[in-house]
Amino acid sequence: MSSDEEYIGEGTGDEEDINVGRVGRAGDASSRSRRKKQRGGAEWEVSRTWETLVEGADGTISSTVGSLLEAGKRKRLLRDTTPLQRGIIRHLILILDLSQSMSEKDLRPTRYLLSLRYAKEFVVEFFEQNPISQLGVLGLRDGLAIRISNMSGNPTEHITAIEALRNQDPKGLPSLQNGLEMARGALFHTPSHGTREVLIIFGSLLSSDPGDIHQTISTLISDKIRVGIIGLAAQVAICRELCAKTNGGDDTVYGVALNEQHLHELMMDVTTPPATFQQKQSTSSLLMMGFPSHTVEAHPSLCACHSKPSCGGYLCSRCSSKICSLPAECPACGLTLILSTHLARSYHHLFPLINWVEVPWEHASRSASCFACGVNFPPVPSRDQWHSAESQARGVSMSSRYECTVCKNHFCIDCDLFAHEVVHNCPGCQSGTIHQIPSAETVEPCTSKDRQYPDQMDTT
């Protein structure tokens, strides 16, 4: 059978070597271009990433690598710190996709094992950021919704239940409707002063639903349940519609993971309490809580939460029932029992610590070491080298110094991370130490929307 197109065969390795030996340098380039065209064009090109490295201010590649590490550490800190009304008492249902699509290996080692590992880390971080909240875990498998752990404020119970899923294999098809209906039933009796949220880790491109899922979406809207979805494969139209309608038209709560690190970032972003914009203030704005003290008994007695003998525990301030761990709800009288530290750790979400600004080389000579940990800063180079590294990542200081706009003290990147994500307080402001700035270098305190020096270019 004849063909209109001329057949171009691929040469063997010996023939290519002979051709390369016969031609000169110019002919060698044309020969390589012909072979590249025959083998598929750009697919055979080599990406020389080492040629795209940019040297730092000190003329070495190590400074560029250090700036990339700083950018990764400070990425989560560059967010809006405007005080907002947030729901610090959260009730969240985590739904995991346990269907056969989770056995894919595009996320290492598999989607299933990676989601289980990140789910355990999510539980720990969730209760670290929301100590007086409640969490429950569900699963989607064989067209059904299964209960993995009940709504509870004890992270150990959820981690143990998620760890038990490693002995099972993903199978069947998921059902978004069944999972949402079970989550709605679990959140139905939650008090009105807390938020109702659902987070779905969805790795499939379809949903095997027994009925009309749009009716379920309407029911979720009437029950004021917010749904957020993290996809592992691709965007799905029903998932975007579900997130947009249950969040007042905001579809940013639906994201698709690009890689393992992106999946971890999407899940950790959910640990921050969402902003609440209530049209009408509830008539009952006060919530009764108990703050019991830890007690140790001489003889073991049964606890009210697990009916197991123990010597230590917490006695309810209303009915004196013994509870193993806090925060919890008293099984006898229903009083919410927490510690004062739990309430203090939730308070920082309402008034977050303002972001620290990057210190340029012009003002770097004011400090030689970090105010908090005492680590030495890199020395200030000559003036002609200040602007040699113009390709710095966003939010990264060329001088490795970060300044609090209130106390004017300089800190390193690790102390910046520790102050904003762990202690949520500035060491300089808490110690009452204010750095005195000469009148020639006086800098006005900047707000969260204006994070720059007067003589510094806008890096936001």
HURACOR-V497549 format. One record per backbone hydrogen bond with DSSP energy under -1.0 kcal/mol. CO is the residue of the C=O (numbers start at 1). NH is the residue of the N-H. If there is no record, write none. Layout:
co=CO nh=NH
co=CO nh=NH
//
This chain:
co=12 nh=16
co=13 nh=17
co=14 nh=18
co=15 nh=19
co=16 nh=20
co=17 nh=21
co=18 nh=22
co=19 nh=23
co=24 nh=28
co=25 nh=29
co=26 nh=30
co=27 nh=31
co=28 nh=32
co=29 nh=33
co=30 nh=34
co=31 nh=35
co=32 nh=36
co=33 nh=37
co=34 nh=38
co=35 nh=39
co=36 nh=41
co=40 nh=43
co=41 nh=44
co=42 nh=45
co=47 nh=49
co=48 nh=51
co=49 nh=52
co=56 nh=59
co=60 nh=56
co=61 nh=65
co=62 nh=66
co=63 nh=67
co=64 nh=68
co=65 nh=69
co=66 nh=70
co=67 nh=71
co=68 nh=72
co=69 nh=73
co=70 nh=74
co=74 nh=78
co=77 nh=79
co=85 nh=276
co=86 nh=88
co=89 nh=195
co=90 nh=134
co=91 nh=197
co=92 nh=136
co=93 nh=199
co=94 nh=138
co=95 nh=201
co=96 nh=140
co=98 nh=171
co=99 nh=102
co=100 nh=103
co=101 nh=104
co=102 nh=112
co=104 nh=111
co=110 nh=114
co=111 nh=115
co=112 nh=116
co=113 nh=117
co=114 nh=118
co=115 nh=119
co=116 nh=120
co=117 nh=121
co=118 nh=122
co=119 nh=123
co=120 nh=124
co=121 nh=125
co=122 nh=126
co=123 nh=127
co=124 nh=128
co=125 nh=129
co=126 nh=130
co=130 nh=133
co=134 nh=92
co=135 nh=152
co=136 nh=94
co=137 nh=148
co=137 nh=149
co=138 nh=96
co=139 nh=146
co=140 nh=98
co=141 nh=144
co=144 nh=141
co=146 nh=139
co=149 nh=137
co=152 nh=135
co=155 nh=159
co=156 nh=160
co=157 nh=161
co=158 nh=162
co=159 nh=163
co=160 nh=164
co=162 nh=165
co=163 nh=166
co=165 nh=168
co=172 nh=100
co=173 nh=143
co=174 nh=208
co=175 nh=179
co=176 nh=180
co=177 nh=181
co=178 nh=182
co=179 nh=183
co=180 nh=184
co=181 nh=185
co=182 nh=186
co=183 nh=187
co=191 nh=194
co=195 nh=91
co=196 nh=226
co=197 nh=93
co=198 nh=228
co=199 nh=95
co=200 nh=230
co=201 nh=97
co=202 nh=232
co=207 nh=209
co=213 nh=217
co=214 nh=218
co=215 nh=219
co=216 nh=220
co=217 nh=221
co=218 nh=222
co=219 nh=223
co=220 nh=225
co=221 nh=224
co=226 nh=198
co=228 nh=200
co=229 nh=255
co=230 nh=202
co=231 nh=257
co=236 nh=240
co=237 nh=241
co=238 nh=242
co=239 nh=243
co=240 nh=244
co=241 nh=245
co=242 nh=246
co=244 nh=249
co=251 nh=254
co=255 nh=231
co=259 nh=263
co=260 nh=264
co=261 nh=265
co=262 nh=266
co=263 nh=267
co=264 nh=268
co=265 nh=269
co=268 nh=271
co=274 nh=87
co=290 nh=338
co=295 nh=313
co=301 nh=310
co=303 nh=307
co=308 nh=303
co=310 nh=301
co=311 nh=297
co=313 nh=295
co=314 nh=323
co=316 nh=320
co=321 nh=316
co=322 nh=304
co=323 nh=314
co=328 nh=337
co=330 nh=334
co=335 nh=330
co=336 nh=290
co=337 nh=328
co=339 nh=343
co=340 nh=344
co=341 nh=345
co=342 nh=346
co=347 nh=350
co=347 nh=351
co=357 nh=403
co=360 nh=363
co=363 nh=366
co=364 nh=367
co=368 nh=377
co=375 nh=370
co=382 nh=385
co=383 nh=386
co=393 nh=396
co=401 nh=359
co=402 nh=411
co=403 nh=357
co=404 nh=408
co=407 nh=435
co=409 nh=404
co=410 nh=371
co=411 nh=402
co=412 nh=416
co=413 nh=417
co=414 nh=418
co=415 nh=419
co=416 nh=420
co=417 nh=421
co=418 nh=422
co=418 nh=423
co=419 nh=424
co=426 nh=430
co=427 nh=431
co=428 nh=433
co=438 nh=441
co=439 nh=442
co=450 nh=452
co=453 nh=456
//
